[in-house]
């Protein structure tokens, strides 16, 4: 009996933000929750958080599930769908290349990594184990920043790559003044003779119209 049909791509994305620390067992997992018309996928390593709502009715989750982040860390090329079958010992990964379907099975459930009995775990609601990450997402923003803004991903990546090379702490500061103004990104340089120097990157947001 299939109890979950999930988008592999979003499981892979969520897995990138799970913890690798075995002392943070629940944070090594990806929480999947049923939604009104689809599913919600959550992950966090305690420093950052990832969330995506998949409203397409073909995505199904009959009950909250806590999946192994490690199982989905590696991208499976051409994969589209993960089907989890009772008793949740593995996940069937379905994809296609040149119209040829294939399947790959891999460890899926978080409790399997820690050798918990599936029948015991079935009586536990994973949402009681996982932190309530919904509380950290802001419900409102600053003055004149109520509308979301968008940026070209390649432009963002270009600056982040420079920061990775030359910043002393890999930290980027963002300052925003209105939804139609450029955003300023700054980072401190870590190069001899350039102490306390800040790299500045001004980027105009993309105007998204309804």
C-alpha positions as YAML, in Angstrom:
chain: A
units: angstrom
residues:
- id: 1
  name: UNK
  ca: [0.00, 0.00, 0.00]
- id: 2
  name: UNK
  ca: [1.45, 3.34, -1.05]
- id: 3
  name: UNK
  ca: [1.11, 5.88, 1.74]
- id: 4
  name: UNK
  ca: [3.11, 8.73, 0.17]
- id: 5
  name: UNK
  ca: [3.81, 10.03, -3.34]
- id: 6
  name: UNK
  ca: [6.43, 12.78, -3.17]
- id: 7
  name: UNK
  ca: [8.44, 15.01, -5.56]
- id: 8
  name: UNK
  ca: [12.03, 13.74, -5.52]
- id: 9
  name: UNK
  ca: [13.45, 17.08, -6.61]
- id: 10
  name: UNK
  ca: [12.08, 18.83, -3.51]
- id: 11
  name: UNK
  ca: [13.27, 16.02, -1.23]
- id: 12
  name: UNK
  ca: [16.76, 16.49, -2.68]
- id: 13
  name: UNK
  ca: [16.53, 20.26, -2.14]
- id: 14
  name: UNK
  ca: [15.32, 19.84, 1.44]
- id: 15
  name: UNK
  ca: [18.07, 17.31, 2.17]
- id: 16
  name: UNK
  ca: [20.72, 19.96, 1.54]
- id: 17
  name: UNK
  ca: [19.59, 21.78, 4.69]
- id: 18
  name: UNK
  ca: [19.38, 18.84, 7.09]
- id: 19
  name: UNK
  ca: [21.92, 18.37, 9.87]
- id: 20
  name: UNK
  ca: [24.83, 15.93, 9.61]
- id: 21
  name: UNK
  ca: [25.30, 15.89, 13.37]
- id: 22
  name: UNK
  ca: [24.20, 12.51, 14.80]
- id: 23
  name: UNK
  ca: [23.56, 14.25, 18.12]
- id: 24
  name: UNK
  ca: [20.73, 16.16, 16.43]
- id: 25
  name: UNK
  ca: [18.83, 13.11, 15.31]
- id: 26
  name: UNK
  ca: [15.54, 14.75, 14.37]
- id: 27
  name: UNK
  ca: [17.31, 17.52, 12.44]
- id: 28
  name: UNK
  ca: [18.92, 14.92, 10.18]
- id: 29
  name: UNK
  ca: [15.45, 14.21, 8.81]
- id: 30
  name: UNK
  ca: [13.01, 15.80, 6.38]
- id: 31
  name: UNK
  ca: [9.52, 16.33, 7.75]
- id: 32
  name: UNK
  ca: [6.66, 15.73, 5.32]
- id: 33
  name: UNK
  ca: [3.20, 16.92, 6.38]
- id: 34
  name: UNK
  ca: [-0.19, 16.57, 4.72]
- id: 35
  name: UNK
  ca: [-1.71, 19.86, 3.56]
- id: 36
  name: UNK
  ca: [-5.20, 20.78, 2.36]
- id: 37
  name: UNK
  ca: [-4.37, 20.11, -1.28]
- id: 38
  name: UNK
  ca: [-0.94, 18.53, -1.25]
- id: 39
  name: UNK
  ca: [2.08, 18.34, 1.06]
- id: 40
  name: UNK
  ca: [4.52, 20.54, 2.99]
- id: 41
  name: UNK
  ca: [8.22, 19.61, 3.05]
- id: 42
  name: UNK
  ca: [10.37, 20.99, 5.89]
- id: 43
  name: UNK
  ca: [14.05, 20.72, 6.80]
- id: 44
  name: UNK
  ca: [16.46, 22.54, 9.09]
- id: 45
  name: UNK
  ca: [19.91, 22.02, 10.55]
- id: 46
  name: UNK
  ca: [19.30, 24.45, 13.38]
- id: 47
  name: UNK
  ca: [21.01, 27.35, 11.57]
- id: 48
  name: UNK
  ca: [18.80, 27.70, 8.50]
- id: 49
  name: UNK
  ca: [15.46, 26.37, 7.37]
- id: 50
  name: UNK
  ca: [13.85, 25.22, 4.16]
- id: 51
  name: UNK
  ca: [10.16, 24.86, 3.41]
- id: 52
  name: UNK
  ca: [8.17, 24.18, 0.28]
- id: 53
  name: UNK
  ca: [4.45, 23.63, -0.18]
- id: 54
  name: UNK
  ca: [3.53, 21.34, -3.07]
- id: 55
  name: UNK
  ca: [-0.17, 21.87, -3.79]
- id: 56
  name: UNK
  ca: [-0.48, 19.60, -6.81]
- id: 57
  name: UNK
  ca: [-3.06, 16.93, -5.91]
- id: 58
  name: UNK
  ca: [-0.82, 14.17, -7.25]
- id: 59
  name: UNK
  ca: [1.47, 14.65, -4.24]
- id: 60
  name: UNK
  ca: [0.04, 12.59, -1.40]
- id: 61
  name: UNK
  ca: [1.02, 12.07, 2.22]
- id: 62
  name: UNK
  ca: [-1.50, 10.20, 4.35]
- id: 63
  name: UNK
  ca: [0.26, 10.93, 7.62]
- id: 64
  name: UNK
  ca: [3.26, 13.00, 8.82]
- id: 65
  name: UNK
  ca: [6.53, 11.30, 7.88]
- id: 66
  name: UNK
  ca: [10.13, 11.90, 8.92]
- id: 67
  name: UNK
  ca: [12.46, 10.84, 6.12]
- id: 68
  name: UNK
  ca: [16.20, 10.38, 6.16]
- id: 69
  name: UNK
  ca: [17.95, 13.47, 4.84]
- id: 70
  name: UNK
  ca: [21.03, 11.39, 4.05]
- id: 71
  name: UNK
  ca: [19.00, 9.19, 1.72]
- id: 72
  name: UNK
  ca: [18.15, 12.16, -0.50]
- id: 73
  name: UNK
  ca: [21.40, 14.17, -0.28]
- id: 74
  name: UNK
  ca: [22.59, 12.85, -3.61]
- id: 75
  name: UNK
  ca: [20.64, 13.87, -6.67]
- id: 76
  name: UNK
  ca: [19.16, 11.01, -8.66]
- id: 77
  name: UNK
  ca: [19.29, 12.13, -12.34]
- id: 78
  name: UNK
  ca: [15.94, 12.29, -14.10]
- id: 79
  name: UNK
  ca: [14.08, 11.22, -10.96]
- id: 80
  name: UNK
  ca: [10.61, 12.67, -10.58]
- id: 81
  name: UNK
  ca: [8.60, 10.74, -8.01]
- id: 82
  name: UNK
  ca: [9.27, 8.91, -4.75]
- id: 83
  name: UNK
  ca: [6.70, 6.38, -3.62]
- id: 84
  name: UNK
  ca: [6.92, 5.23, -0.03]
- id: 85
  name: UNK
  ca: [5.27, 1.94, 0.78]
- id: 86
  name: UNK
  ca: [4.41, 0.42, 4.15]
- id: 87
  name: UNK
  ca: [6.23, -0.47, 6.33]
- id: 88
  name: UNK
  ca: [8.40, 2.43, 5.11]
- id: 89
  name: UNK
  ca: [11.58, 0.39, 4.82]
- id: 90
  name: UNK
  ca: [12.54, 1.96, 1.51]
- id: 91
  name: UNK
  ca: [11.52, 4.48, -1.12]
- id: 92
  name: UNK
  ca: [10.98, 3.63, -4.76]
- id: 93
  name: UNK
  ca: [12.45, 6.42, -6.87]
- id: 94
  name: UNK
  ca: [10.88, 6.68, -10.31]
- id: 95
  name: UNK
  ca: [12.24, 8.68, -13.19]
- id: 96
  name: UNK
  ca: [12.61, 8.60, -16.91]
- id: 97
  name: UNK
  ca: [15.23, 9.08, -19.61]
- id: 98
  name: UNK
  ca: [14.20, 8.75, -23.23]
- id: 99
  name: UNK
  ca: [10.78, 7.54, -22.07]
- id: 100
  name: UNK
  ca: [12.32, 4.66, -20.13]
- id: 101
  name: UNK
  ca: [11.10, 4.33, -16.56]
- id: 102
  name: UNK
  ca: [13.44, 3.08, -13.89]
- id: 103
  name: UNK
  ca: [13.32, 2.58, -10.16]
- id: 104
  name: UNK
  ca: [15.93, 2.90, -7.45]
- id: 105
  name: UNK
  ca: [15.37, 1.82, -3.87]
- id: 106
  name: UNK
  ca: [17.24, 3.41, -0.97]
- id: 107
  name: UNK
  ca: [16.85, 3.85, 2.80]
- id: 108
  name: UNK
  ca: [14.13, 6.38, 3.41]
- id: 109
  name: UNK
  ca: [12.86, 6.48, 6.97]
- id: 110
  name: UNK
  ca: [14.78, 8.34, 9.64]
- id: 111
  name: UNK
  ca: [14.10, 5.73, 12.27]
- id: 112
  name: UNK
  ca: [15.76, 3.04, 10.15]
- id: 113
  name: UNK
  ca: [19.11, 4.80, 10.55]
- id: 114
  name: UNK
  ca: [18.73, 4.59, 14.30]
- id: 115
  name: UNK
  ca: [17.37, 1.02, 14.27]
- id: 116
  name: UNK
  ca: [14.00, 1.88, 15.74]
- id: 117
  name: UNK
  ca: [11.31, -0.69, 15.15]
- id: 118
  name: UNK
  ca: [8.91, 0.34, 12.40]
- id: 119
  name: UNK
  ca: [5.87, -0.87, 14.34]
- id: 120
  name: UNK
  ca: [6.95, 1.17, 17.37]
- id: 121
  name: UNK
  ca: [7.62, 4.27, 15.30]
- id: 122
  name: UNK
  ca: [4.25, 3.93, 13.57]
- id: 123
  name: UNK
  ca: [2.57, 4.87, 16.83]
- id: 124
  name: UNK
  ca: [4.55, 8.11, 17.15]
- id: 125
  name: UNK
  ca: [3.55, 11.32, 15.38]
- id: 126
  name: UNK
  ca: [6.77, 12.69, 13.82]
- id: 127
  name: UNK
  ca: [5.52, 16.25, 14.32]
- id: 128
  name: UNK
  ca: [5.92, 15.74, 18.08]
- id: 129
  name: UNK
  ca: [9.59, 14.90, 17.56]
- id: 130
  name: UNK
  ca: [10.40, 17.61, 15.04]
- id: 131
  name: UNK
  ca: [10.78, 21.29, 16.06]
- id: 132
  name: UNK
  ca: [7.86, 23.57, 15.19]
- id: 133
  name: UNK
  ca: [9.67, 25.35, 12.37]
- id: 134
  name: UNK
  ca: [6.52, 27.22, 11.35]
- id: 135
  name: UNK
  ca: [7.19, 29.59, 14.26]
- id: 136
  name: UNK
  ca: [10.40, 30.94, 12.73]
- id: 137
  name: UNK
  ca: [8.93, 32.06, 9.40]
- id: 138
  name: UNK
  ca: [8.04, 35.78, 9.61]
- id: 139
  name: UNK
  ca: [4.41, 36.74, 9.25]
- id: 140
  name: UNK
  ca: [5.20, 40.34, 8.29]
- id: 141
  name: UNK
  ca: [8.13, 42.47, 7.19]
- id: 142
  name: UNK
  ca: [9.47, 46.01, 7.63]
- id: 143
  name: UNK
  ca: [8.05, 49.30, 6.41]
- id: 144
  name: UNK
  ca: [7.45, 49.39, 2.67]
- id: 145
  name: UNK
  ca: [8.79, 45.85, 2.33]
- id: 146
  name: UNK
  ca: [5.50, 44.02, 2.42]
- id: 147
  name: UNK
  ca: [5.81, 42.94, -1.20]
- id: 148
  name: UNK
  ca: [8.27, 40.15, -2.05]
- id: 149
  name: UNK
  ca: [11.16, 40.93, -4.39]
- id: 150
  name: UNK
  ca: [13.04, 38.70, -6.81]
- id: 151
  name: UNK
  ca: [16.62, 38.52, -8.02]
- id: 152
  name: UNK
  ca: [18.44, 36.89, -10.90]
- id: 153
  name: UNK
  ca: [19.93, 33.71, -9.39]
- id: 154
  name: UNK
  ca: [23.10, 33.94, -11.49]
- id: 155
  name: UNK
  ca: [23.76, 37.50, -10.28]
- id: 156
  name: UNK
  ca: [23.35, 36.38, -6.67]
- id: 157
  name: UNK
  ca: [25.60, 33.37, -7.20]
- id: 158
  name: UNK
  ca: [28.34, 35.53, -8.73]
- id: 159
  name: UNK
  ca: [28.63, 37.67, -5.62]
- id: 160
  name: UNK
  ca: [28.33, 34.73, -3.24]
- id: 161
  name: UNK
  ca: [31.22, 33.04, -5.04]
- id: 162
  name: UNK
  ca: [33.38, 36.15, -4.53]
- id: 163
  name: UNK
  ca: [32.39, 36.29, -0.86]
- id: 164
  name: UNK
  ca: [33.33, 32.64, -0.46]
- id: 165
  name: UNK
  ca: [36.79, 33.39, -1.80]
- id: 166
  name: UNK
  ca: [37.61, 36.65, -0.05]
- id: 167
  name: UNK
  ca: [35.42, 37.09, 3.04]
- id: 168
  name: UNK
  ca: [36.82, 36.32, 6.47]
- id: 169
  name: UNK
  ca: [33.59, 34.85, 7.77]
- id: 170
  name: UNK
  ca: [31.52, 34.02, 4.65]
- id: 171
  name: UNK
  ca: [28.81, 36.32, 6.01]
- id: 172
  name: UNK
  ca: [26.70, 38.51, 3.73]
- id: 173
  name: UNK
  ca: [24.65, 41.44, 5.03]
- id: 174
  name: UNK
  ca: [21.60, 42.58, 3.09]
- id: 175
  name: UNK
  ca: [19.94, 45.98, 3.47]
- id: 176
  name: UNK
  ca: [16.65, 46.79, 1.82]
- id: 177
  name: UNK
  ca: [14.86, 50.10, 1.39]
- id: 178
  name: UNK
  ca: [11.55, 49.60, -0.30]
- id: 179
  name: UNK
  ca: [10.40, 47.03, -2.81]
- id: 180
  name: UNK
  ca: [11.43, 49.07, -5.88]
- id: 181
  name: UNK
  ca: [14.91, 50.06, -4.72]
- id: 182
  name: UNK
  ca: [18.19, 48.23, -5.12]
- id: 183
  name: UNK
  ca: [19.28, 45.92, -2.32]
- id: 184
  name: UNK
  ca: [22.77, 46.37, -0.92]
- id: 185
  name: UNK
  ca: [24.79, 43.22, -0.15]
- id: 186
  name: UNK
  ca: [27.99, 43.65, 1.86]
- id: 187
  name: UNK
  ca: [30.73, 41.33, 3.12]
- id: 188
  name: UNK
  ca: [33.98, 41.89, 5.00]
- id: 189
  name: UNK
  ca: [37.22, 41.14, 3.14]
- id: 190
  name: UNK
  ca: [39.92, 38.82, 4.49]
- id: 191
  name: UNK
  ca: [42.99, 39.81, 2.47]
- id: 192
  name: UNK
  ca: [46.33, 41.24, 3.59]
- id: 193
  name: UNK
  ca: [46.29, 45.02, 3.44]
- id: 194
  name: UNK
  ca: [42.50, 45.12, 3.12]
- id: 195
  name: UNK
  ca: [41.53, 44.71, 6.75]
- id: 196
  name: UNK
  ca: [38.06, 46.07, 7.61]
- id: 197
  name: UNK
  ca: [37.32, 46.64, 3.95]
- id: 198
  name: UNK
  ca: [33.80, 45.76, 2.89]
- id: 199
  name: UNK
  ca: [32.82, 44.50, -0.50]
- id: 200
  name: UNK
  ca: [29.56, 46.07, -1.63]
- id: 201
  name: UNK
  ca: [27.19, 44.68, -4.20]
- id: 202
  name: UNK
  ca: [24.15, 46.61, -5.34]
- id: 203
  name: UNK
  ca: [21.50, 44.64, -7.13]
- id: 204
  name: UNK
  ca: [18.19, 45.79, -8.52]
- id: 205
  name: UNK
  ca: [15.33, 43.42, -7.84]
- id: 206
  name: UNK
  ca: [13.23, 41.98, -10.62]
- id: 207
  name: UNK
  ca: [9.80, 43.53, -10.72]
- id: 208
  name: UNK
  ca: [7.22, 40.78, -10.40]
- id: 209
  name: UNK
  ca: [3.79, 41.87, -11.56]
- id: 210
  name: UNK
  ca: [0.55, 40.16, -10.63]
...
